[in-house]
Amino acid sequence: MDKLPDDIDPALWIRCRQTAEQDFLVERKPHTFAGRMAAYCPHDPTFSDYNVSAAEVDDCSDEARWWIRGFVVGGEPDAPLDGEGYEVAEGDPPYQRWEAARAEYLESGYWPSDAPRRP
């Protein structure tokens, strides 16, 4: 492999469905939707930067596994608000749906489009 750019940490390697070769997580926010991470592919100069979710990572280093977990947890959407702008109570149905979506999100990095969240 050629020398990596200075801002790429070689310890943060991942393998995704797109390629069997090692790509790398990048410290950049994709600005797409919650759970998407920036990645760098040194093997394809025409498509070197792309975005990936946790569920798309087939294999990775231990360092990348912890980085992914922290990224997903840090990007978790906040609990929904009621009509007055306060967080809904834990027993309320919107909160329960949010809690179920949260568990799914922490595993996959995908927030369900129909799940409640704070605007």
Sequence and secondary structure as in RCSB ss.txt:
>XXXX:A:sequence
MDKLPDDIDPALWIRCRQTAEQDFLVERKPHTFAGRMAAYCPHDPTFSDYNVSAAEVDDCSDEARWWIRGFVVGG
EPDAPLDGEGYEVAEGDPPYQRWEAARAEYLESGYWPSDAPRRP
>XXXX:A:secstr
     TT  TTSEEEETT SS EEEES    SSTT EEEE TT TTS EEEE GGGEEEE HHHHHHHHHHHHHT
     B TTSSB  TTSHHHHHHHHHHHHHHHHS   TTS    
